[in-house]
Amino acid sequence: MLSRLVKAVAIGALLPLGAVDAAKTKKLIIDTDIYSGVDDTTALLLAATLPHAEILAVNVNTASSYSALAVSAIIGHYGYTEVPIGLTRPFTDEAFFDNFGFIRGEYCSKVGYHYSNGSLPWGTAEDAWDPVALYRKTLAEQADHSVTVVSLGFFQNLAGLLNSTGDKYSPLSGPDLVKAKVLELVVMGGQYPSGAEFNFFGGTPLNTALVINTWPTAITFSGDNVNVLAGARLTREAPSTDPVAASYKWQIGYNVDWQTWDPFAVLYAINGLDKLFVAQGQGGHNYVFPNGSNTWVYDNTKNNQQWLKLKISNVTAANKLESLFLKGVRKWA
């Protein structure tokens, strides 16, 4: 695999990261629950291949070694061969098994093995960073108000960051470090204006409540309503060497569409509302209860939060995603 910069020049399709105006480059830390759902892979694909984005680090909030190895393989394929990856401890070598619908296959171990690449080659999951340490180091190295954190899953890593104290990376407490360095938190989770959604209640709901209720910067929520079915075209038309298309085939099969919650969150994190989304809930804020359910509150205490709705039809949104998926994978064929 050529380096990201060298291959970008070779194919003439991607600008070197340093050539993009720094003021327009979204610097991303992604926190993913990649394991049981395959839409995390297309979220990583977009983060790695869309213009004006740079992945600084990826933290995994599921406790499987295969999850971290899959992240490394995927972003490594798209040129991010040295990006550090964090993994929740303690972790196991447990692979996903669909004991609910019996329709999804396991893919993380397969893509981690067959596409071994990046900062965690096959068999090196123990070298993954502690997620809180990785957050603190990465944030401390960045300019103030320059980092967008994208949460795709559970919240123990972010809760750990908020609970952290000064260390060798920064003397600031977790909340103060976040307030200094983070521009926005983008969260895939919740129902709007109220309800209960798995990312909020399926892990440790008290972590969810801590993060959402006390996070000190702007937050945008992409809830479970921001979702269409896509991916079938990716499996048909992607190069045979692509790890994300392979992940879709391993988990749900060839020429099958699937949910797209996570790619939409990443797409907003990089491109903003664009022509795809409309913002809702301005002047209010999200509140998460101890059981992980949430409701939108208008009490004049916070004015820096919003939730998203699709502005275009589901068919148009699905076609846009598929086009972006294929454009990205073909650049790195």
N, C-alpha and C positions, 0 to 999 in steps of 0.2 A: 504494500500500500504506500503510495507516494504521500508525502506530507500534504496537509491541507493547502498550504501556500503554493507549493510546487505544482500540484495537480490543478489548482485553480488557474494558474498561468498557462499550464499545458493545454487545457481544454478551452481556455478563453471564456468560460461560462460564469466563473465566480470571481469577484474582486478579492484580492488579498485583504484579510481582515483589517490591516492597518491602513488600507486605502480608502475605507469608508469613513466619512466624517464622523468623528467620535461622538459629536453631539446627537447624531442620528442613529448610532448603533445601540441596540438594546442589549445590555449585558445581563445574561440570564444565569440564575441558579435554579435548577429544576429539582423538585422533590417528588419522586415518583413511586407508585405502588406496583410497578411492573411485576407481574407474576400470574394473576388469574385472568386479566383482561388484556386484549391485544391492542387496544387503542393507544396504550402508552407508547407503542413502537412507532406509530405514525406521528404522535406528538414529538418524539425525539427526532424523527425524520424532518419534520418542519423546522424544529429549533436548529438543526444542524445544516439545513440547506437553504432556508429563506434568506434573502439579502438583508443586510442591516441588522444582523443578530450575531451574538457571540456567546457561546456556552462557556461559562467560567468554571462551573462545577455541577455535578449531579449527585444528589443524595437519594438513597433508596430507603423507603419506609416499610418494606416487607422483609421478613427475616430469613430469606433464602439466599444462599451463596449464588445460585443460578441467576437470580435477579440482577445482582451486580455484574456478573459476567456477561449477561445479555446486554446490559447498558453499554458496557465497554465495547462489545463486538459491534453494536449498532452505530454508536457515534464514532468509533474508530474507523468503520467502513467509510464514513462521510468526512474523514480527514481530521477528526478530533482525537488524535492518537495519544495525546498527553494530558487530557483533561482529567483531573482527580475525581474519584468516585467514592462516596461514603456509603456505608452499609450499617443498618441497625444491628446492635448487639443485644443478646447473643443471637447468632444466626445458625442455621442448620443447612444440610444438603437436601432438604425436602423439596420435591418437585410438585407442581400443581396437579391435582386430580379433580375433575369436575364431578363431584358427587351430588350435584343439584339437578342439572339438566342432562348430563351425560352426552353432551354434544360438542364440548370444547376439548381440544387436545392440548397437551403440555408443549410449550415452545421455548421457554427460557434456557433450559439446559441444552437444547438442540442448537439454538442460534449461538449460544455462548461457546459451544464446542466447535461447530462447523465453520463459524465465522470469527474464530478467536482473533482478537485484535485489541488495540487501544492500551490504556494504562493498566488494565487487569486481564492479561491473557488467561487462557484456560488453566485452572488449577491454582490461581493466585488470589482467590477471594479474601483470604486472611490479610492481604495487603491493603484492603480497602480502608479508607479513612474512618475514624469515628465521625459521625455526621455533625455533631456540635462543633468539634474542633475544625472540621472542614468549613462549616459556616463562618466561624469566627476568623479563621485565617483568610478566607476569600474576601469577606466583607472588609476586613481591616486593610487589605491591599488596594481597595478601590477608592475612587474619588467619592466625595460626599454626594448623596442623593443620586447615585448613578446605577444602582442595581435593581433589577426586577426579579423578584422571587416568584416562581410558579409552583403552586402546590397541586399535585395530581395524586391525591390519595389521603393517607392518614397523617396525623399531626404530631407524633411523638418527637420527631427531629426538630420541628419548629418550636414545640413546647420546651424542649431541652435548650434551644438557643435562648429563648426568653428567660429561662431560669438560670442561665449561665452568669458567671462573674468574671471579673478581669483575669487575664492570663497572659502568657508570653506573646500572644498575637495583638492584644489590645487591652488597655487598662479599663475600658468601658464595660459596664454591665451589659447583659444581653439586650434589654430594651433600649438602652442608650446607643449601643452599637447599631441596632436596627434603625433607630431614628436618624442616626447620622449618615448611614450608608445606603439605605433602601429607598428607592423612588416609589415603588408600588409592590404590593402583594397581589397576585392573581390566583384565585382559588377556584378549582373545579370541585364544587360540592355545594350541598344545600338545595332546598326548594324555595321558590319565591312566588309570592311574598311570604309564604310560611309552609312548613311541612317537615318531613323527615327523609333524609337521603343517606345512602350507605357510607359514603366517605366521611360523613359527620358522625354517624352512630356506630359504624362497623368496627372501628379500631378501639381506642379508649376515648369515650365521649368527653371526659373531663379535660383531656388534652385539646380537643377541638374547642371546647368552651374557653379555655385559657387563651389560646391563640386568637380566636376570632374576637373575643370580648376585650382583649387588652392590647392587641397589635397597635403600635404607635404611628403607623404611616397609612397612606391611602390603600384601600382594598377594593378590588373589583371581583365580583363573583360571577362565574359562569356555571349556572346550576344544571340540574339534570334535564331541564327543558331545552337547553341548548345542545341539540343532538339530532342527527339524521343518520340514515344508513348509508354506508359507503365502504369501499375497499375491494369490491369485486373486480373493478376495472384494473386496480393495481395488480391483482394476482394474475390477470390475463396479459397485461402489457409491460410489466416491469422486466428489466433484464434478469436473466436466470441467476445472476450472481448477487442479487440484492437480498440482504438479510431481513428487511421488513416484509417484503412480499413473501419470503419463505416463512416468516413468523405467522402471517395470516393463513397461509396454506396449512401449516402444522396445527394451528389452533381451530380454525373454523372451516377449512377446506378451500378448494379452488372455486373461483367465481361466486363467492358468497359475500354479501354485504354485512356489515356489523356496525355497532354503535360507535359514535365519534365524539364523546364528551371531551376527552383530553386534547385532541388536535385543535378544537375550537378555542380552548383556554390558551394554548400556546400561540395560536394565530392572533388572538387579541393582544397577548402580551407583547408581540413583536410589532404588529401593524395598527394597534388601537381599534377604534370603532370602524374605521374605513367605511365601506359601503355595505358591510356585512351585518353589523350589530347596531342596536339602538340601546341606549342606557336608560335604566329605570331606577326609581327609588332615591333620586337626588334629594338631599336634605334629611334623609333618614339613615339608619344603619342596621346591620345584621346583629341579632342577639341569639346566642346558642345556649340552650338549657343544659343542665347536667346530663340528661339522657341523650343528647346529641341532636334533638329536634331544634329547629330554628324559626325565627319570625323576624320580619322587618319592622323596625320601631321608628316612629317619628316623635322624638322628644327633645330635639334641638341641642343634643349633647355632642353630636358628631356630624360633620358635613362632607367627609372625604371618602364616602363609600357609595357603590352603585352595583346593580346587577344587570345582566345582559339578556336581551332577547334577540332572536334572529330578525333581521330586517327584510330578508328575502325569503322566497319559498324554499321548502325543504329540498325540492329537486334541484333548484339553482345552487343552493348551498352544497349539496352533495357533489354536483358537477365541479364546483370550484375546488373543493377539497381534493377530489380525484386528480384534477389537473395539476394542482400543486404537488401532490404526492409524486406523480409521474415526472414532472419537471425536475423535482429534486433527485429522484433515483437515477434518472438518465444522465445527470451531470456527473455521477460517480460510478457509472457503469464500467 
